[in-house]
Amino acid sequence: MHNMAYKTIGISEKAYEILSRRKRKKESFSSVIIRMDRELSKKKNILDFAGIWSKETAEDMLGIIESERERMEEESKERIKSWRA
């Protein structure tokens, strides 16, 4: 059996609720935190996806993003005008 060192930490009610929801039967809170850390460390960095689209797909997506930005900018301008009216 391991001699385990214990530390007391303070966490917010919200953090406690999150840990409680993620806690499995017979799992300690320490185990929950360690499991969540392992799961998070498996997440991909966004840069891992760089270059997976073809040039054509990337250009199409860029066009969509630009047109959506323009649309949203115009929509924002219209809302501001209506608020000032």
Sequence and secondary structure as in RCSB ss.txt:
>XXXX:A:sequence
MHNMAYKTIGISEKAYEILSRRKRKKESFSSVIIRMDRELSKKKNILDFAGIWSKETAEDMLGIIESERERMEEE
SKERIKSWRA
>XXXX:A:secstr
            HHHHHHHHHH  TT  HHHHHHHHHHHHHTS  GGGGTT S HHHHHHHHHHHHHHHHHHHHH
HHHHHHHHH 
